[in-house]
């Protein structure tokens, strides 16, 4: 350990994915940044996760195991991990993701050099079931007002945050099954600046196994997110979310017709946002550039911000 290194608490919620958990934990143990503790929150696993976690903890004194007898969900599990941790910095890793070796070291160097930044994220790669890798590169200058439009940052696994920059309890909203990471980012950004390293430091694997977060409540939770943050949203931002919600509720066979109808009725700025998102999403899939849509949407909403941005904007803006 280098003199002056800060303790980083790595929170890993897990449920019934012992093989993937082993890979995730190994990627943390292999970090170039060594001053860390690993909090594994076993959310009532009924496979061999408990025995595997206990075996890893016997071999590595930095591991702490929190065990739930009944499943509570990813948000509550992460909150339990935070409560059991001791570091002045907190990082999150989902049990089906892995970190590249430089991940913590590069992000901690950034945070130690930038006292004005409360949370730092990074770029990431997507690995499909056939082993093909796509780099996901989103925008790198992301503010509070940007995040009210869209989660430009990614999932929990890209994050390292100062403990005192995390939102008020609960850090992760247990009422959100889908979008709890987006909500946490927005609330963090209202308290301080957000940094994004333009480096690929996390690997997300696509798979068909069980997941910590289900998409079954997507439309419901997006509506809950918008209601929660609506007072800080600009008129264009609210209109954009309302249009997206209508499209999400439509059956797949009618989505294209509904989308065209909404484009015709929307204000010019929102019409362009919806069109840019759709067109660049398709181009991104064809060119293996999954972050293309987010980059173009981000550029456009920055233009809109100069037209109708409301006064309420966080310290990260």
C-alpha angles and dihedrals in degrees: 000000000000117000111262096023114148122229113253118202111211112203116203118180113195142178128179097333104104097156093052091043090058091054092047094050092045090054089056093046089052094056120126086225104076107179099092146113125216119218111194112194107198103202098206097299115188097193125073093292094110094054092043092050092048091050091051091048091053090055098043119040090199090072121095121186123211112187127199118199090202126038113257102175134251098287095052091043091055091048089052089051092052091050091053095046132092108193125117085223126049128203130183131214126179113221094244095053131076134207126228113239096256096049102103095032095054094043094047091049088053093049093046090052094045112051090175092064116086100180132023128196133181143207120270145198130238119218117197124209090267091056096252113147127215123184114228110208116177129175116301100205104067126165137183093262090049091053092054086069101044145346097259093169109062132229135331094277095071095060136103115168140177107250092231090053095057117107122263116280124321091047090185114041108234090199090070118073094169118040100017089131091052091049091050091050092051093050091047091049090054088061102044148337124309120220128200122196111213091223132106101241105147132057119210115197121207111221142154097233127109117297134213090225123042123206093214092102096043099122093041094050094044088055090049091049092051093048090050095052102027095107089065097044124102119236090256092050092052092047090050092052092047091053092047090050092053091051092048091053094051121094113255094251091058100039095094093051093045090048092053090048093051091048089055093051100038125099113262095257095049091042089057092046092054092045094047091049094050098042096044091044089059093044090048092055091050094047096040090243105127094174094058095093093051093049093052093044090050093052091050097049090050086058091048091050089069090055108046110358112149122227098251107093130145131245089262093063 
